[in-house]
Amino acid sequence: MDRCDLCMNYEYDEELDCYTCTMELDQDDMERFLRGENRDCPYFQQGNEYQIVKHQM
């Protein structure tokens, strides 16, 4: 499993028919992402559905 799979910013795009990062990456960030050097992504947010639902109640 990739770290992106756990991120709240990694969402399914129906038009592209794939998952994409919803953050606007600058050129340097995109290069690091494409090289697989995104272990310490500054935009990573742990996707925890239970925490989201608890917050909405």
N, C-alpha and C positions, 0 to 999 in steps of 0.2 A: 504494500500500500504506500502510495506517495503521500508526502506531507500535505500537498495541495488538496487531496481527497478529504482531509479533515477540516479544511478552512471554510469559513462562512462566505468568503469572497469567491469561491469556486462553484459556479452555478451552471446549470444546463441551459444552453442556448438552443431553442427550438429551430430557429432559422438556420443555424450552422449544423444542427444535429450532433452536438458534442458539448462537453463541459469546457468552460472558459473562465479565466480570472476576470472578475468584474472591475478590478482596480486599473486605473490608468497608469501603466508602467512607462517610465521614461526610457530612453535608449539604453542607458547603462543597466537598468533593472531588467529590461527585456533580454539583453545579451547574457546576463548572469542566469536568467531563467532558462534560456535556450541551451546554455552550456551545462545545465544541471547543477548550478552553484547557488540554488535558492534555499538552502537549508535554514538560513537565518533571514527569511523574508520579513521586511519591516511591516508588511501589510497583513501578516498572518493573524487570523482570529480563530481561536478554537471553536468549531461548530458543535454546540451542545444543544440539541433540540429540547431536552428536558429543562435546561436552564431558561431557554426562550419561553417555553410554555409557562413555567413557574412565574416568570416576570410578567406575563400577560394576564395572570389571574388576579 
